[in-house]
Amino acid sequence: MMNKATSLILVFLFFITGAKAQPEKMDYGNNPKAGHYANVNGIRLYYETYGSGEPLVMLHGNGGSINAFRNQIPFFEKHYQVIAIDSRLQGKSGGSPDTISYRLMVSDFNALLNQLHVDSAYVLGWSDGGIDGLLLAIEHPDKVKKLAISGANTVPDSTAVPYRDIVAMRNFVEHDKTATPTAIALNKMMLYQPHISDESLHTIQCSTLVMAGDHDIIKPCHTIGIFKAIPKAELCIFPHSNHGVCIQHPKQFNETVERFFRK
């Protein structure tokens, strides 16, 4: 862990950017052999399980699905029981556009883990899934053994996200007449949520890996702020990488997360 009592050291990890192709094509997010539904908080929550061992929960980004982790599941299922979840109103999970929030999604995940009798799990969250991971560690600390997040933000303003992107989301919500109610609801959530204080981040008890790309949509100063606010945090900024580093450079991403989990 980096010593935040002294000085903040940014370590840029330089890797070869080539990634091996998947050995077999799997329709992650639409795999009947691995797919399950759980009734939680009045909706049907879809999830898929792979592998065996200690549980590892994977939480995708806004508007995505389990398929976002198509480059992570084959790697991690060799060492863990992967529990990849479609967040409410996304993928194959149910929900209403009238009721959607990060905290409600976190309540869904906690209820699912209770149903699966999972007392504690490793958690990997990307983008909105990283926000969910932070909230899960804050509100249900017993459920998170270690947390790895990438491209997460704790406030919905221009201290975290470039103003031009906020304007683009606002224009989409207010003026796109072809947008579905689900798309509008998910974008509204990003416009007005989350609101996670540094004080709340400071209560996170588990070891946490805070990641981002050096060209991430999340501003570097915001990612560093999250890192500094969590007591047992480590920081990794991937070079030559954008918001989707887990897709862009899966080998480097997976190996970095695995090293952290295995410490």
Secondary structure, 3 states (H helix, E strand, C coil): CCCCCCCCCCCECCCCCCCCCCCCCCCCCCCCCCEEEEEECCEEEEEEEECCCEEEEEECCCCCCHHHHCCCHHHHCCCEEEEEECCCCCCCCCCECCECCHHHHHHHHHHHHHHCCCCCEEEEEECHHHHHHHHHHHHCHHHEEEEEEECCCCCCCCCCCCHHHHHHHHHHHHHCCCCCHHHHHHHHHHHHCCCCCHHHHCCCCCEEEEEEECCCCCCHHHHHHHHHHCCCEEEEEECCCCCCHHHHCHHHHHHHHHHHHHC
